[in-house]
Amino acid sequence: MKNIISLTLYLIYYSLTVAQTHSITVSIDNYSDSTLILGYYFNKKMLVKDTAYISPKGNYLFKGDEKLEEGLYIVYLEDRTYFDLLIGKEQQFKVNTAKSNLLNHMTIEGSAESADFLNYQQYLVTKQKEAAPVQEQLKANPDAATKAKLQKQINALSADVKAKYEEITSQHPNSFLSIFLKATQEIEVPQMTAPNGSSNPDSVVQRMRYDYYKAHYFDNMQMDDPRILRTPFFTNKLENYFDNVLLQLPDTIIKESHRVIAMANSNYDMEKYLIQHLFNRANESKIMGMDAVLVSLGEAYYLNGRADWVDEEFLKNLQERVDKIKPNILGHTAADFKMQSNTDEFYRLSEIRADITILVFWEPECGHCEKEIPKLYEEVWKKYANQDIKIVAVYTQWDKEPWVNFINEHQLHEWIHLYDPYNRSNFRNNYDIYSTPVIYILDKDKKILAKRIGSEQIPGFLDHHFKLK
């Protein structure tokens, strides 16, 4: 009885130990270089996980005391050729192949999930070879009858691939293989018809199809499963949505960022990745107004303590950045100020009446300003002299002489020139002035229409503004 109990305990211990380790043997005929690299996909990159050295028997062993995170891996040879390897729950298996054709000669023993992914890859290659000559014939613009016949062949091949996909995914429900293959499928937009009485049915249908595509874009992605992060296409799919599918408007990007993050269903790894990626995207964006996205995501996920992966210094710097950006987000009313003019009069921004106020912060000893301010005069002020526009030029320093000399030299007397010699207005913080020149465009109510815009961009902006009026 004692021996039976000991044997039982040993078997339990052995099974648990094996379940928590990985051991992947790779044999490659006609290949004997010293090392193989096991890498994995993450954020459009291939990162190294392990290195295996050739054994006396001529094979390579990737082995460890812990299970690998499930995902799509890559086995990289010294001559820069490679093959993909799906690693799921079963992580004790063997890979056999030949250098002459790594994919076609490959077999996998010990992991049904990995083997079926390999089988699917090989099947796709076969079908692509069958489809290639048919597609070439279609490119030659054949007659209608031949074209219909060729298209029928393409449809049949597509149906075969779909059937293979459904066969494999049904054999491995809830597995990484199933989740991975589903994620590679584009969503199908159904046929739609415009409501009766639509004045422009084609345009209405186009909008309906777009709205459906946008709403269902991630339907085939298991957005609360972090295994999908370790694939070569997830980040590209995410970026395509935010760069190409969505309108590049701050309010739209903010709304969709929160919606996509919520799809993680509080899965820590997935949520962390989405928050970091979308926050960094906003932080690095060159599109005007996207700093509003940074503020929204920063406040919702970082400054409220939810992002426990960042340190106090990061949070302190972010809070300072948000405090500077927040007062001058597009659509907000510009911070009011009262400043002294070059002729010793006082002006309050809110009391300056104009349909458009161009507010420029500058200094004469700034090399960029020396070019930008005259350009603003020649290409904007002169061109729109007949429009209800005022230019308020704020000198950011204190020495009055070089400022007045520059105004006189360039004949800028029609502008309102202001400065704050005693730093009472807090304009640097309110307008986020850390370099010059900085240009804001305000409407008649002093709401911010544009900011950090170059002089060469202003005519196009104003033309559009006045056209809409």
Secondary structure, DSSP 8 states (H G I E B T S, - for coil): -HHHHHHHHHHHHHHHHHHT-EEEEEEEET---SEEEEEEEETTEEEEEEEEE--TTSEEEEEESS---SEEEEEE-TTS-EEEEEE-S--EEEEEEETT-TTTT-EEES-HHHHHHHHHHHHHHHHHHHHHHHHHHHHT---HHHHHHHHHHHHHHHHHHHHHHHHHHHHSTTSHHHHHHHHTS----------TT-SSHHHHHHHHHHHHHHHHTTTTS-TT-GGGGSSSSHHHHHHHIIIIIS-S-HHHHHHHHHHHHHTTTT-HHHHHHHHHHHHHHHHH--STTTHHHHHHHIIIIITTS--TTS-HHHHHHHHHHHHHHGGG-TTSB----EEEETTS-EEEGGG---SEEEEEEE-TT-HHHHHHHHHHIIIIITTTTTSSEEEEEEE-SS-HHHHHHHHHHTT-TTSEEEE-TT--S-HHHHTT-SSS-EEEEE-TT-BEEEES--GGGHHHHHHHHHHH-
